[in-house]
Each structure stands twice: as structure tokens, then as C-alpha cells.
Amino acid sequence: MKKLNELHSLDKEVSAISLFKGELGTATAIQLQQKGTLKEHISKTPALLLCITGFVTYKDETEKEINLESGDYVDITPNVKHWLYASVESQLVLLK
């Protein structure tokens, strides 16, 4: 059995590691340390961000702000700048 938190180094504020690459999509494991910020960026394709553990705030340039806890998810619109902030150490999975 594998665990998401064992994929990442504890010395990085933000870590992203490929979990799966298929013909139709990908899954990426993301870890944010407490008070970690995933800087502003865009996705060229639709995506879904799923919070596995922790507490993360998703914000985007349309002024959308969504708090994500374990089991919560948000749809990410293509070509919209967005960023994440973790209040506590958090594990997420990004599906594209």
C-alpha cells in the first residue's frame, strides 16, 4: 500500500508528483506545507482539485474563493488564473 504523504519531501513548501498518466488524463499528487502557497498559475484544460487531507483555500481572478477540507473538491476553469493557500499541511489530487 502506498500513501500520498510519503511521496513528498517535507522540506518543500509545495510539492507536486505525477500519480498517473493515461490516454485520456492525468492525476497529480500535491502537498502544501502549513502556510504554503501554490503561486498564481493557469490550467490550459478543465481540471478537478480534490482535497484529501488538510485545509486549503482556492482563489481565482474571478474573485472565487473556496475553502476545501477533506473530501471537498473544486472544478478549475481553463485559462483562469488561480492559486492555493494551505492553513495546515494538506494533501490534494489534481485530475486533468
C-alpha positions as CSV (number, residue, x, y, z in Angstrom):
1,M,0.0,0.0,0.0
2,K,1.2,3.5,-0.9
3,K,0.5,6.8,1.0
4,L,0.3,10.2,-0.7
5,N,2.2,12.0,2.1
6,E,5.1,9.5,1.7
7,L,5.6,10.7,-1.9
8,H,6.7,14.2,-0.9
9,S,9.7,15.7,0.7
10,L,9.0,17.5,4.0
11,D,11.5,20.3,3.3
12,K,9.5,21.8,0.3
13,E,6.7,24.3,0.8
14,V,4.9,22.9,-2.3
15,S,5.4,19.6,-3.9
16,A,3.7,18.0,-7.0
17,I,4.3,14.5,-8.2
18,S,2.7,12.6,-11.1
19,L,0.5,9.8,-9.8
20,F,-1.0,8.6,-13.1
21,K,-0.8,9.3,-16.8
22,G,-3.4,7.7,-19.0
23,E,-4.5,8.1,-22.6
24,L,-7.3,10.5,-21.5
25,G,-6.0,12.3,-18.5
26,T,-3.5,12.6,-15.6
27,A,-3.6,12.7,-11.8
28,T,-1.0,14.7,-9.8
29,A,-0.4,14.5,-6.0
30,I,0.1,17.9,-4.5
31,Q,1.4,18.6,-1.0
32,L,1.3,22.1,0.6
33,Q,3.0,22.6,4.0
34,Q,1.3,24.7,6.6
35,K,1.1,28.3,5.4
36,G,2.3,27.1,2.0
37,T,1.2,28.9,-1.2
38,L,0.9,27.4,-4.7
39,K,1.6,30.6,-6.7
40,E,-0.7,32.0,-9.3
41,H,-1.0,29.9,-12.5
42,I,-3.4,28.8,-15.2
43,S,-4.6,25.4,-16.4
44,K,-5.0,25.0,-20.2
45,T,-7.6,22.3,-19.7
46,P,-10.5,21.7,-17.4
47,A,-9.4,20.2,-14.1
48,L,-10.7,19.0,-10.7
49,L,-8.8,19.6,-7.5
50,L,-9.7,17.2,-4.7
51,C,-8.6,17.8,-1.1
52,I,-7.6,14.5,0.6
53,T,-6.4,15.9,4.0
54,G,-5.9,19.4,5.5
55,F,-7.5,22.8,4.8
56,V,-6.8,24.7,1.6
57,T,-8.2,28.0,0.2
58,Y,-8.6,28.1,-3.6
59,K,-8.8,31.6,-5.1
60,D,-9.0,32.8,-8.7
61,E,-9.0,36.0,-10.7
62,T,-12.9,36.0,-10.9
63,E,-12.8,36.5,-7.1
64,K,-14.0,33.0,-6.4
65,E,-12.8,31.8,-3.0
66,I,-13.5,28.3,-1.9
67,N,-12.3,26.6,1.3
68,L,-11.5,22.9,0.8
69,E,-11.4,20.3,3.6
70,S,-11.0,16.5,3.4
71,G,-13.4,15.2,0.7
72,D,-14.1,18.6,-0.9
73,Y,-13.3,19.5,-4.5
74,V,-13.4,22.4,-6.9
75,D,-13.7,22.5,-10.7
76,I,-10.9,24.6,-12.2
77,T,-11.9,26.5,-15.3
78,P,-9.3,26.6,-18.1
79,N,-7.3,29.8,-18.7
80,V,-8.4,31.4,-15.3
81,K,-5.5,32.4,-13.0
82,H,-5.8,30.7,-9.7
83,W,-3.7,29.9,-6.6
84,L,-3.9,27.9,-3.4
85,Y,-3.1,28.6,0.3
86,A,-2.8,25.9,2.9
87,S,-3.7,26.7,6.5
88,V,-2.3,23.4,7.6
89,E,-0.3,20.7,5.9
90,S,-2.5,19.4,3.1
91,Q,-2.7,16.6,0.5
92,L,-4.5,17.1,-2.7
93,V,-5.0,15.3,-6.0
94,L,-5.4,17.2,-9.3
95,L,-7.2,15.5,-12.1
96,K,-6.9,16.7,-15.7
